[in-house]
Amino acid sequence: MKSRTRTSGEGEQAYVLTREDKLSLAFHLKAAEKLRLTPDPVIAKARANAERFAILHPHLSSHFTRWKDWLSLPLDDLCALMTSETEDSVWMRHITVFAGVLSPDERNEIIRQRRAAERSLPTRRTLKDKTQPTPQPVHSEAASSG
């Protein structure tokens, strides 16, 4: 299995985000924004989801209990955890309790923005084409003297 961490110049492990991880992070950044504007209804929704999801998915109940612990933290700490790029936070976003916090329009706008951002990035082929010299045809002396 390919590692999703890389070592930075200082020797720290940074988590490499997949496309899905980046989309989930974008959703949670927007949820954190809404959380800061109207914390009570957002936290109430997240707590209700944690309770419901723990019943629906008992094999993940410890993760939903953890979300409930996070939801009890001061707002700045909660927002920092839910939008962190650490492996732990990435995993917790995969089992989010913020379902229903964003409207369909908000979700669709985030998806549209992510797609636009991905289209603006160079592809591997583009990078390869720019870094590799164009091969020149090989002319052999036998073929040209014949």
N, C-alpha and C positions, 0 to 999 in steps of 0.2 A: 504494500500500500504506500502511495506517495505521501510524504510528509507535507503538512500544511503549515509548517513553521519555517522561519528562516532566521539566521543570526544576523543582527545588525552589527555595525562597526564597534559598538560597545560590548558586544557579546550577549545582548539581550535577545530573547526569543520573541519574535513578532508573528502574529497569526496571519496567514495568507487567506484573504477573504475570497470565496467563490462568487460567481454572479448572483446566486441565490442569497448568499450571506450579505452581499451589498444591497440587494433589494430589501431584505429583512431589516437591515440597519436603516435604510431610508424610511421605511415604515415606522420604525421605532423613534427615529429622530423627529418625525412629524407627531407621533404620539406623545413624545416628551414635550414638544412645543405646546400641545393641547393640555397636557398635564400641568404645565406651568401657568397657563391661562385660567384653567378651571379645574383645580386639583380634586375637589371633592367628588364630582360626578365621574371623573375618569378613574379615580382610585376605587370608587364604589363598583363601577363596571368591572374593573380588573379583579377585584376581590370576589365578586359574584361569579365571574368566569373561572377563577381558580377553584372555587368550591364545586361548581358544576363539572368542570373538566376532571377534577380528581375522582369524582364518582364515575364519570364516563370512561376514564382511562386509569383504572386503579394501579396498573403497572407503572404509571408515571406520577403517582400521588406524592412521592417525596419531592419531586421537582415542583409540583404546584404548592406544596408546603413551603418550599424555598421562595417561590414567588411571593407568597403571603408574607414571609419574613422581609423580603425586599420592599414590599408595599408599605411596611411599617417604618421604614427608614425615613430620615428627613428628605424632603423633596429633591434637593441638590444631589444627595447620595444616590437616590433611586434613579434619577435621570442619568447620572454618570454611569451607573452599572448597566442600565438598559441600553445605553448607546456606546458602550466600550467596545473596543475591537479585540479584547482578550478572548481566548478560547472559551473560557467559562461563560462570558456574556453572549458570545456567538451561539453556544449550545442552548442557553436559556431562551434566546430569541426564537429558536426552532420550536419551542413549546410555549409560546407566548400566551399571556393572559389578557392581552390588549385587543383581542378580536372584537370587532364592533365599535371600537373607539373612533376609527377613521370612517368617514363616509365612502361610499363607492366612488364618488367623484374625486375625493382626495386620493384614494388608492390608485385610481386610473391615471390621475395626473402624475403621481410618483412613478408609475410604470412608464408613462410616456417620456418623462424626463430621463429615466434610466436608459431607455432604449435610445434616445437621442444622444446621450453621453457615450453609449457604447458604439454607436455609428460613427462618432467623431474620432474615435481612437484608431490608430493605425493597426492593421491586421498583421499577423505574423508574416504573411506573404509579402505585404507591403514593406515591412521592415527588412525582410530577407532581400527583396529586390533592390532596396536602397543600399544595403551594406555589401552585397556581392557584386563584383564587376560582371558586366555582361560577357558571356563567353564569346570569343572570337572564333570564326571558322578556322579549322586547321588545314593548311595547304601543304601537301607533301611535295617534295621536289620531284618525285617520280611522276606524279599526276600532272604537274605543271610543265615538265620537260617533254612530255609525250607527244 
